[in-house]
Amino acid sequence: MFFNYKMLFIYPSLFFGTLIAMSSSSWVSAWMGLEINLMSMAPILISKFKSKSMEATIKYFIFQAIASSLMIFFIFLSMMNSYLSLNMFTELIITASLIFKAGMAPLQFWFPQVINFSEWIPSILLMTWQKLAPFTLLMYLNSSILIWSIMLSALVGMLGGINQFNFKFILVYSSILHSAWLLCLILCSNMFWVMYMCFYTFISLSVILFLYKFNIVSVSSPFLLKEKMFKLMFISNFLSLAGMPPFLGFSMKIISIFIFFNSDIFKLIISILILSSFISLYFYLRTIYTSFILLNWNISTMNSVSYNFKLKLILFSILSILGNIFFPMAVLLT
C-alpha cells in the first residue's frame, strides 16, 4: 500500500524535512532539514521488515550518515575559520556530500544497491523526492565538481543501463541520467529544472505504478495483461521516460537543450548529455521489444485488478499524453 496508519507521522516528517532544507537561510539549518529527511526515510524503507528491506535501510543510513557527517564537520570548520582557501575546500566537500546524497556520479555506487533491495514505493521516493533538497542546495554552490558530476552521471546513466534486464536497475540508471540534465539546468541558473523534476516524477510514477501493481521486476517477467489499451499506455509512459518523440519526456529535453545553448554551458557538456540520452534509447527500446514482442501475453490478471487502479493508470496516461501537447505550448507562450 502507498500509505498506512503506521506512516501517519513519517510522511509529514519527510515532507517538512525537505521543506526545511530547501528554505533554509543557513547551512546548519539546511543540514538539520536533511537529517530529518534521512530519519524519516529509514522507516519507509524498512516498513515491511523483510531481510532485503532491512539491508537497504542499513546501507542507505550508513552512506547518508557519512555524507551528513562530512557536511556538518566542514560547515563548522568554515564557521570557525574564514580563510579563502579553506572556504573553497569546504565548498568542494559540501558539494561532494550533496552529490553523494543525491546518488549522482561519481558517488552513485550506493544508489543501485539500495534501490535493488527496496520496495517500489520507497524506490520512487529515492529517485524523485529525495533529490529535491540536495538539488536545491546545489543551486547555491558553484564548484567545478558540478561540471564533472554532470558529465560522469550522463555517462554512467548511459553505460550502466545497457546490460540491465532488471526494471529497478534500468530506472536507477535512468534516474542518474535525468539527474545530469537537472543538474545542468541548475548550473544554468534556470528554474526550469523544477518543472523538469515535476514532470520526471509524474512520468516515473506512471511507470512504477504499473510495475508495482503487477509485481514486475525483470524484463523477462511476463506482462500479465490481455488488454491492449493498458499495454499501449505503459509503452507510451516508458517511451516518454526515454525521451522519445512525440512524448512529454522529449519536449522536456528539447526545451532544456534550447536553454543550454542560450547559456554559458560548455558545448562538450551539452554534447555528452545529448549523446548519452540518444544511446540510452537502446535499453529502453530493447526492454519494450523483449517484454511485449518476444514474451507470451496469454495469461491475464486484469480481471482481478481493482477499478480504482484502472482509473489511476488511465488518468496518469491521459495526462501524460495531453502533456505532450500543452506543455511545449505553455513554455513557448511564457
DOVO-471806 format. One record per residue: residue in three letters; z, x, y of N, C-alpha, C in turn. Coordinates in steps of 0.05 Angstrom, whole numbers, padded with zeros to 5 digits, always signed. Atoms other than C-alpha are relative to their C-alpha. Example, Ala and Ser with C-alpha at 12.3 -4.5 7.8 and 13.67 -1.06 7.14 Angstrom:
REM residues 2
ALA+00000+00018-00024+00156+00246-00090+00000+00018+00024/SER-00001-00016-00024+00143+00273-00021+00014-00015+00022/
//
This chain:
REM residues 334
MET+00000+00017-00024+00000+00000+00000+00000+00017+00025/PHE+00001-00015-00025-00013+00021+00071+00028+00002+00013/PHE-00025+00001-00014+00057+00002+00092+00020-00015-00017/ASN-00021+00015+00013+00123-00020+00062+00025+00003+00016/TYR-00024+00001-00017+00192-00034+00088+00015+00026+00002/LYS-00013-00026-00001+00217+00035+00070-00010+00018+00022/MET+00012-00016-00021+00170+00064+00122+00003-00012+00027/LEU-00003+00014-00025+00194+00018+00177+00006+00018+00023/PHE-00007-00019-00022+00223+00076+00217-00016+00025+00000/ILE+00015-00025+00002+00178+00131+00192-00025+00000+00017/TYR+00025+00001-00015+00112+00108+00222+00004+00000+00031/PRO-00005-00003-00029+00141+00095+00292+00008+00028+00008/SER-00008-00028-00007+00173+00165+00290-00025+00018+00000/LEU+00025-00016+00001+00105+00194+00271-00016-00005+00026/PHE+00014+00007-00025+00074+00157+00330+00013+00013+00024/PHE-00014-00010-00024+00127+00177+00381+00001+00030+00000/GLY+00001-00029+00001+00128+00249+00357-00026+00011+00011/THR+00026-00008-00011+00054+00255+00371-00002-00006+00029/LEU+00001+00008-00028+00062+00218+00437+00016+00020+00017/ILE-00017-00019-00014+00118+00265+00459-00015+00027+00004/ALA+00014-00026-00001+00077+00327+00442-00024-00001+00019/MET+00024+00003-00016+00015+00301+00477+00006-00003+00030/SER-00007+00006-00028+00051+00280+00541+00021+00019+00012/SER-00021-00019-00009+00099+00339+00547-00008+00016+00024/SER+00005-00017-00024+00105+00378+00612+00009+00029-00005/SER-00009-00027+00006+00135+00439+00578-00006+00006-00030/TRP+00006-00008+00027+00121+00478+00514+00024-00006-00019/VAL-00023+00006+00017+00192+00467+00488+00000-00029-00009/SER+00001+00028+00007+00186+00391+00491-00024-00006-00017/ALA+00023+00003+00017+00117+00396+00461+00007+00008-00029/TRP-00009-00010+00027+00147+00436+00403+00018-00021-00013/MET-00018+00021+00011+00201+00382+00395-00016-00024-00011/GLY+00017+00022+00009+00147+00329+00390-00014+00006-00026/LEU+00013-00009+00025+00111+00369+00337+00019+00000-00024/GLU-00021+00000+00022+00176+00376+00297+00007-00028-00009/ILE-00004+00028+00007+00189+00301+00300-00023-00010-00017/ASN+00024+00007+00015+00118+00292+00276+00001+00011-00029/LEU-00001-00013+00026+00129+00341+00219+00021-00014-00018/MET-00021+00013+00016+00195+00309+00196-00007-00028-00008/SER+00009+00028+00007+00162+00240+00197-00022+00000-00021/MET+00022-00001+00019+00101+00262+00157+00010+00007-00028/ALA-00010-00008+00026+00142+00292+00100+00007-00024-00018/PRO-00006+00023+00017+00170+00225+00075-00025-00016-00008/ILE+00025+00015+00007+00100+00194+00078-00015+00014-00023/LEU+00013-00016+00022+00072+00250+00034+00014-00005-00027/ILE-00016+00001+00025+00128+00242-00017+00008-00029-00008/SER-00008+00028+00003+00132+00165-00015+00000-00010-00028/LYS+00002+00010+00028+00111+00155-00088+00016+00017-00020/PHE-00017-00017+00016+00156+00210-00116-00015+00010-00026/LYS+00015-00012+00022+00101+00238-00161+00002+00030+00003/SER-00003-00029-00001+00102+00312-00180-00020+00012+00019/LYS+00021-00011-00018+00036+00324-00143+00007-00005+00029/SER-00008+00007-00028+00062+00288-00081+00022+00018+00010/MET-00022-00018-00007+00125+00330-00082-00010+00028+00006/GLU+00011-00027-00005+00085+00394-00088-00015+00001+00027/ALA+00014+00001-00025+00041+00372-00030+00019+00000+00024/THR-00020+00001-00021+00102+00356+00012+00013+00027+00005/ILE-00013-00026-00003+00135+00423-00002-00019+00020+00013/LYS+00019-00018-00012+00072+00462+00014-00005-00007+00030/TYR+00004+00009-00028+00060+00421+00078+00024+00009+00017/PHE-00024-00006-00016+00132+00430+00101+00003+00030+00005/ILE-00004-00029-00003+00134+00505+00088-00020+00012+00020/PHE+00020-00012-00017+00068+00522+00122+00003-00010+00029/GLN-00004+00010-00027+00082+00476+00182+00025+00012+00012/ALA-00025-00012-00010+00152+00505+00188-00005+00029+00009/ILE+00007-00028-00008+00123+00576+00191-00014+00000+00027/ALA+00015+00002-00026+00075+00555+00247+00019-00007+00022/SER-00019+00009-00020+00131+00520+00284+00019+00022+00008/SER-00019-00022-00006+00178+00580+00278-00013+00021+00017/LEU+00015-00020-00017+00126+00628+00306-00003-00011+00028/MET+00005+00012-00026+00111+00580+00362+00024+00000+00018/ILE-00024+00002-00017+00182+00568+00386+00011+00028+00006/PHE-00009-00027-00005+00200+00642+00378-00014+00013+00024/PHE+00015-00013-00021+00145+00665+00424+00001-00016+00026/ILE-00005+00016-00024+00157+00607+00472+00025+00010+00014/PHE-00025-00010-00012+00229+00630+00483-00003+00029+00009/LEU+00005-00028-00008+00206+00703+00485-00015+00001+00027/SER+00015+00001-00025+00157+00685+00540+00018-00009+00024/MET-00018+00010-00021+00212+00648+00579+00019+00022+00009/MET-00019-00022-00007+00256+00710+00578-00013+00024+00013/ASN+00014-00023-00010+00202+00759+00597-00026-00009+00012/SER+00024+00010-00013+00146+00747+00646-00022+00021+00004/TYR+00021-00020-00002+00104+00810+00636-00027-00013-00008/LEU+00027+00012+00005+00029+00793+00637-00010+00004-00029/SER+00010-00007+00026+00013+00829+00572+00014-00017-00022/LEU-00015+00016+00019+00068+00792+00535-00009-00029+00001/ASN+00010+00027-00003+00044+00725+00563-00027-00004-00014/MET+00026+00002+00013-00026+00739+00538+00003-00001-00031/PHE-00005-00001+00029+00000+00757+00469+00014-00026-00010/THR-00014+00026+00007+00046+00695+00469-00020-00023-00002/GLU+00021+00021+00000-00014+00651+00486-00016+00002-00025/LEU+00015-00004+00024-00051+00681+00428+00015-00011-00025/ILE-00016+00009+00023+00006+00667+00379+00003-00030+00000/ILE-00003+00029-00001+00016+00596+00404-00026-00014-00007/THR+00026+00011+00008-00059+00583+00398-00004+00001-00030/ALA+00002-00003+00029-00058+00610+00327+00017-00020-00015/SER-00019+00019+00013+00002+00566+00310-00011-00028+00000/LEU+00012+00027-00002-00033+00503+00335-00024-00003-00018/ILE+00024+00001+00018-00097+00521+00298+00010-00002-00029/PHE-00013+00001+00026-00053+00532+00236+00008-00029-00006/LYS-00009+00027+00004-00022+00463+00245-00023-00020-00003/ALA+00023+00018+00001-00090+00430+00254-00017+00005-00025/GLY+00015-00005+00025-00116+00461+00189-00028+00010+00005/MET+00026-00011-00007-00173+00499+00222-00002+00029-00009/ALA+00005-00028+00008-00205+00565+00201+00007+00018+00023/PRO-00003-00012+00026-00185+00619+00192+00027-00005-00014/LEU-00027+00006+00011-00116+00588+00177+00000-00027-00014/GLN+00003+00026+00013-00141+00529+00137+00008+00000-00030/PHE-00004-00002+00029-00120+00554+00068+00019-00020-00012/TRP-00019+00020+00010-00062+00505+00061-00011-00028+00000/PHE+00009+00027-00004-00102+00444+00082-00013-00012-00025/PRO+00012+00012+00025-00146+00433+00019+00021-00004-00022/GLN-00020+00002+00021-00086+00445-00026+00018-00024+00004/VAL-00017+00022-00006-00042+00394+00008-00015-00027-00003/ILE+00016+00025+00003-00097+00341+00012-00005-00006-00029/ASN+00007+00004+00029-00115+00351-00062+00023-00013-00015/PHE-00023+00011+00014-00044+00334-00084+00012-00025+00014/SER-00010+00023-00014-00034+00277-00034-00014-00025-00008/GLU+00013+00026+00003-00048+00203-00039-00020-00003+00022/TRP+00021+00004-00019-00106+00175+00000+00010-00006+00028/ILE-00010+00008-00027-00064+00145+00057+00011+00024+00015/PRO-00008-00024-00014-00027+00209+00074-00023+00019+00007/SER+00023-00018-00005-00093+00246+00068-00015-00008+00026/ILE+00015+00008-00024-00127+00204+00122+00017+00006+00025/LEU-00017-00007-00022-00067+00216+00167-00001+00030+00007/LEU+00002-00029-00004-00071+00291+00157-00027+00008+00012/MET+00027-00007-00010-00146+00292+00171-00006-00011+00028/THR+00005+00013-00026-00141+00249+00234+00024+00001+00019/TRP-00023+00003-00019-00075+00231+00267+00015+00026+00005/GLN-00016-00025-00003-00040+00297+00253-00014+00022+00015/LYS+00015-00019-00016-00094+00334+00291+00001-00006+00030/LEU+00001+00008-00028-00085+00296+00356+00018+00018+00017/ALA-00019-00016-00017-00023+00333+00382-00009+00029+00003/PRO+00009-00028-00003-00048+00404+00366-00025+00002+00017/PHE+00025-00001-00016-00117+00389+00396+00006-00005+00030/THR-00007+00006-00028-00086+00360+00460+00014+00025+00012/LEU-00013-00024-00010-00042+00422+00468-00019+00024+00003/LEU+00020-00021-00002-00101+00468+00456-00017-00002+00026/MET+00014+00004-00025-00132+00438+00519+00012+00018+00023/TYR-00014-00015-00021-00081+00478+00560-00001+00030-00005/LEU+00002-00028+00007-00097+00544+00527-00029+00010+00002/ASN+00027-00010-00003-00157+00589+00539-00002+00027-00013/SER+00000-00026+00015-00153+00642+00485-00027+00004-00014/SER+00026-00006+00013-00213+00677+00455+00001-00008-00030/ILE-00002+00008+00028-00186+00657+00387-00012-00027-00005/LEU+00013+00026+00003-00212+00587+00400-00029+00002-00007/ILE+00029-00003+00006-00284+00611+00400-00004+00009-00029/TRP+00003-00009+00028-00274+00648+00334+00007-00023-00019/SER-00008+00022+00018-00239+00587+00304-00022-00021-00002/ILE+00023+00019+00001-00298+00542+00323-00021+00010-00019/MET+00022-00010+00017-00349+00587+00290+00009+00002-00029/LEU-00009-00003+00028-00307+00601+00228+00004-00028-00013/SER-00004+00027+00011-00288+00527+00220-00027-00013-00007/ALA+00027+00010+00006-00362+00508+00223-00011+00012-00025/LEU+00011-00013+00024-00380+00559+00171+00016-00007-00025/VAL-00017+00007+00023-00320+00544+00125-00005-00029-00008/GLY+00006+00028+00007-00334+00469+00130-00027-00004-00014/MET+00027+00002+00012-00407+00480+00112+00001+00012-00028/LEU+00001-00014+00026-00397+00531+00055+00020-00011-00020/GLY-00021+00010+00018-00333+00501+00027-00007-00025-00014/GLY+00006+00026+00012-00363+00433+00013-00024+00001-00019/ILE+00025-00001+00015-00427+00457-00021+00004-00004-00030/ASN-00005+00001+00029-00398+00466-00091+00021-00020-00008/GLN-00022+00018+00006-00348+00409-00088-00011-00026-00012/PHE+00007+00025+00012-00351+00347-00132+00024-00019+00002/ASN-00024+00016-00004-00282+00321-00114-00001-00012+00029/PHE+00003+00013-00026-00283+00270-00057+00021+00010+00020/LYS-00021-00010-00018-00218+00296-00028-00008+00027+00012/PHE+00009-00026-00010-00246+00367-00022-00024-00004+00019/ILE+00024+00005-00017-00312+00340+00006+00009-00009+00028/LEU-00009+00011-00025-00274+00301+00060+00017+00021+00015/VAL-00015-00021-00013-00228+00361+00074-00018+00019+00015/TYR+00019-00019-00013-00286+00408+00089-00016-00014+00021/SER+00013+00016-00021-00320+00352+00127+00019-00001+00025/SER-00020+00001-00022-00256+00347+00169+00001+00026+00015/ILE+00000-00026-00013-00256+00422+00182-00025+00004+00017/LEU+00025-00002-00016-00329+00419+00205+00001-00018+00025/HIS-00002+00018-00023-00316+00359+00250+00021+00011+00020/SER-00020-00012-00018-00255+00396+00278-00012+00022+00017/ALA+00014-00020-00016-00301+00452+00300-00015-00013+00024/TRP+00014+00014-00022-00342+00402+00341+00021-00010+00020/LEU-00021+00010-00018-00278+00372+00370+00011+00023+00017/LEU-00012-00023-00014-00250+00440+00389-00020+00011+00021/CYS+00020-00009-00019-00316+00459+00422-00002-00019+00024/LEU-00001+00019-00023-00314+00395+00464+00025+00005+00017/ILE-00025-00006-00015-00242+00413+00484-00005+00025+00017/LEU+00006-00025-00014-00267+00483+00503-00018-00006+00024/CYS+00017+00008-00022-00318+00448+00548+00015-00015+00021/SER-00017+00016-00018-00260+00412+00582-00012-00028+00004/ASN+00012+00027-00001-00295+00347+00566+00017-00020-00016/MET-00017+00020+00014-00254+00285+00549-00015-00017-00020/PHE+00015+00014+00021-00309+00260+00504+00011+00006-00027/TRP-00012-00007+00026-00270+00294+00448+00018-00023-00010/VAL-00017+00022+00007-00222+00235+00450-00016-00023-00013/MET+00018+00020+00012-00279+00186+00437-00011+00009-00027/TYR+00011-00011+00025-00308+00231+00384+00022-00003-00022/MET-00022+00002+00019-00239+00233+00350+00004-00028-00009/CYS-00004+00028+00007-00232+00158+00352-00021-00010-00019/PHE+00022+00009+00018-00300+00145+00320+00000+00015-00026/TYR-00002-00015+00025-00290+00201+00269+00022-00013-00017/THR-00021+00014+00015-00224+00167+00249-00009-00026-00011/PHE+00009+00026+00009-00257+00100+00245-00019+00002-00024/ILE+00019-00004+00022-00314+00125+00200+00014+00010-00025/SER-00015-00011+00023-00267+00165+00156+00017-00021-00013/LEU-00016+00022+00011-00222+00105+00148-00017-00020-00016/SER+00019+00018+00014-00282+00063+00127-00006+00011-00028/VAL+00007-00013+00026-00299+00114+00072+00024+00001-00018/ILE-00024-00003+00017-00228+00126+00048+00011-00027-00009/LEU-00009+00026+00008-00211+00052+00047-00014-00008-00026/PHE+00016+00006+00024-00266+00044-00006+00010+00017-00023/LEU-00009-00018+00021-00244+00105-00046+00028-00006-00009/TYR-00028+00007+00006-00171+00085-00042+00002-00025-00018/LYS-00002+00025+00014-00182+00014-00066-00009+00002-00029/PHE+00011-00002+00027-00223+00034-00127+00009+00026-00014/ASN-00011-00024+00012-00183+00098-00141-00021+00020-00009/ILE+00022-00018+00006-00245+00141-00138+00008+00028+00012/VAL-00007-00027-00008-00231+00216-00135-00023+00019-00002/SER+00021-00019+00006-00290+00252-00165-00028-00013+00004/VAL+00027+00010-00003-00365+00245-00153-00009-00011-00027/SER+00008+00009+00027-00372+00236-00229+00013-00026-00008/SER-00012+00026+00007-00327+00174-00228-00020-00022+00005/PRO+00019+00022-00004-00369+00112-00238+00010-00019+00022/PHE-00007+00019-00021-00370+00067-00177+00000-00028-00012/LEU-00003+00025+00014-00344+00003-00206-00008-00024+00018/LEU+00010+00021-00017-00387-00042-00163-00026-00011-00010/LYS+00025+00012+00009-00440-00091-00181-00016-00010+00024/GLU+00013+00012-00023-00455-00120-00112-00013+00022+00017/LYS+00015-00020-00015-00509-00081-00076+00009+00003+00029/MET-00008+00000-00028-00482-00100-00008+00022+00020+00005/PHE-00023-00019-00003-00418-00060-00018-00009+00029-00004/LYS+00011-00027+00004-00456+00000-00045-00015+00009+00025/LEU+00015-00007-00024-00501-00002+00016+00019+00006+00023/MET-00020-00004-00022-00440-00007+00063+00013+00028-00003/PHE-00012-00026+00004-00408+00054+00031-00019+00022+00006/ILE+00020-00020-00006-00472+00094+00034-00004+00003+00030/SER+00003+00000-00029-00480+00075+00108+00022+00015+00014/ASN-00023-00014-00012-00410+00098+00126+00001+00029-00008/PHE+00000-00027+00009-00416+00161+00085-00021+00017+00014/LEU+00022-00014-00015-00482+00180+00118+00007+00002+00029/SER-00009-00001-00027-00451+00164+00185+00020+00023+00004/LEU-00019-00023+00000-00395+00214+00169-00016+00026-00001/ALA+00017-00024+00002-00450+00264+00152-00016+00006+00026/GLY+00015-00004-00025-00483+00254+00220-00030-00005-00004/MET+00028+00007+00004-00548+00225+00193-00009-00021+00019/PRO+00010+00021-00017-00592+00185+00240-00008-00024-00018/PRO-00007+00008-00027-00591+00129+00259+00029-00009+00002/PHE-00027+00010+00002-00517+00122+00244+00017+00011+00023/LEU-00018-00006-00022-00457+00128+00291+00007+00030+00002/GLY-00006-00029+00000-00440+00199+00270-00022+00017+00012/PHE+00022-00014-00012-00509+00222+00291+00001-00003+00030/SER-00002+00004-00029-00500+00191+00360+00022+00017+00012/MET-00022-00016-00010-00434+00227+00368-00008+00029+00003/LYS+00008-00029-00001-00465+00295+00352-00022+00005+00021/ILE+00021-00004-00020-00526+00285+00396+00012+00001+00028/ILE-00013+00000-00026-00483+00268+00456+00016+00026+00004/SER-00015-00025-00001-00438+00328+00440-00018+00023+00006/ILE+00019-00022-00005-00499+00374+00439-00009+00000+00029/PHE+00007+00002-00029-00520+00349+00508+00022+00011+00017/ILE-00023-00010-00015-00450+00364+00533+00002+00030-00002/PHE-00001-00029+00005-00452+00434+00502-00020+00015+00018/PHE+00021-00014-00015-00518+00452+00535+00004-00002+00030/ASN-00006+00002-00029-00492+00428+00603+00025+00015+00008/SER-00024-00016-00005-00431+00473+00597-00006+00030-00002/ASP+00003-00029+00002-00419+00548+00594+00005+00011-00028/ILE-00004-00009+00027-00411+00550+00519-00022+00018-00009/PHE+00020-00019+00010-00446+00608+00485-00020-00015-00018/LYS+00021+00013+00016-00512+00586+00454+00003+00007-00030/LEU-00005-00007+00028-00492+00622+00390+00018-00020-00013/ILE-00019+00020+00011-00434+00574+00380-00014-00026-00005/ILE+00015+00025+00003-00480+00514+00391-00018+00002-00024/SER+00019-00004+00023-00530+00542+00341+00015-00001-00026/ILE-00016+00000+00024-00476+00553+00289+00009-00029-00007/LEU-00008+00027+00005-00450+00482+00297-00022-00017-00010/ILE+00023+00016+00009-00519+00451+00291-00009+00008-00028/LEU+00009-00010+00026-00539+00495+00232+00020-00009-00022/SER-00020+00008+00020-00473+00481+00196-00001-00029-00007/SER+00002+00029+00005-00480+00406+00205-00025-00007-00016/PHE+00025+00005+00014-00552+00408+00181+00002+00008-00030/ILE-00002-00009+00028-00536+00448+00118+00021-00017-00015/SER-00020+00016+00014-00474+00406+00103-00011-00027-00009/LEU+00013+00024+00010-00521+00346+00095-00006+00001-00030/TYR+00007-00004+00029-00537+00376+00027+00022-00013-00018/PHE-00021+00010+00019-00469+00360-00004+00006-00030+00004/TYR-00002+00029-00004-00467+00291+00028-00021-00015-00016/LEU+00022+00013+00014-00535+00272+00001+00002+00004-00030/ARG-00003-00005+00028-00521+00304-00066+00022-00019-00011/THR-00021+00018+00009-00457+00262-00071-00011-00028-00004/ILE+00011+00027+00002-00494+00198-00058-00020-00002-00023/TYR+00020+00000+00022-00551+00216-00106+00014+00000-00027/THR-00014-00002+00026-00502+00235-00162+00015-00026-00006/SER-00017+00023+00004-00457+00175-00152-00015-00026-00004/PHE+00013+00026-00001-00506+00119-00140-00027-00001-00015/ILE+00026+00000+00014-00570+00141-00175+00002+00009-00029/LEU-00001-00011+00027-00552+00183-00235+00021-00015-00018/LEU-00021+00013+00016-00489+00144-00256-00006-00029-00006/ASN+00004+00028+00008-00487+00077-00291+00019-00018+00016/TRP-00016+00018-00016-00463+00019-00248+00007-00026-00014/ASN-00001+00026+00013-00459-00035-00301+00028-00012+00000/ILE-00027+00011+00001-00383-00041-00302+00007-00010+00028/SER-00007+00012-00026-00356-00086-00247+00029-00009+00001/THR-00027+00011-00005-00287-00098-00219+00001-00015+00026/MET+00000+00013-00026-00309-00132-00156+00013-00027+00000/ASN-00012+00026+00002-00285-00199-00181+00031+00002+00003/SER-00029-00003-00001-00214-00171-00184+00010+00009+00028/VAL-00007-00010-00027-00216-00146-00112+00006-00024+00018/SER-00010+00022-00017-00179-00189-00062-00020-00006+00022/TYR+00017+00009-00022-00215-00229-00009+00006+00016+00026/ASN-00007-00015-00025-00176-00192+00046-00012+00028+00000/PHE+00013-00026+00001-00202-00125+00022-00030-00002+00006/LYS+00029+00003-00005-00274-00150+00021-00004-00005+00029/LEU+00003+00006-00028-00264-00176+00091+00004+00025+00017/LYS-00004-00025-00015-00236-00109+00116-00024+00018-00003/LEU+00022-00018+00005-00292-00070+00084-00025-00009+00015/ILE+00024+00011-00015-00346-00116+00113+00004+00005+00030/LEU-00005-00003-00029-00313-00113+00182-00004+00029+00009/PHE+00003-00028-00007-00308-00037+00183-00030+00008+00000/SER+00028-00007+00003-00381-00031+00160-00017-00012+00023/ILE+00015+00013-00021-00408-00081+00210+00005+00013+00027/LEU-00007-00013-00025-00370-00048+00268-00013+00028+00001/SER+00013-00027+00001-00397+00020+00245-00030-00003+00006/ILE+00029+00004-00005-00469-00007+00245-00005-00007+00029/LEU+00003+00008-00028-00460-00041+00312+00005+00024+00019/GLY-00006-00024-00016-00431+00024+00339-00024+00018+00004/ASN+00025-00016-00003-00498+00058+00326-00017-00009+00023/ILE+00017+00011-00022-00530+00012+00377+00014+00002+00027/PHE-00014+00003-00026-00477+00002+00431+00013+00026+00010/PHE-00014-00025-00008-00441+00070+00431-00018+00018+00017/PRO+00017-00017-00018-00500+00112+00457-00007-00013+00026/MET+00006+00014-00024-00518+00058+00507+00023+00001+00020/ALA-00023+00000-00018-00447+00055+00534+00004+00027+00013/VAL-00003-00027-00010-00444+00131+00542-00021+00006+00021/LEU+00022-00006-00018-00512+00135+00576+00003-00016+00027/LEU-00003+00017-00024-00494+00079+00625+00024+00008+00017/THR-00024-00008-00015-00428+00112+00647-00006+00025+00016/
//
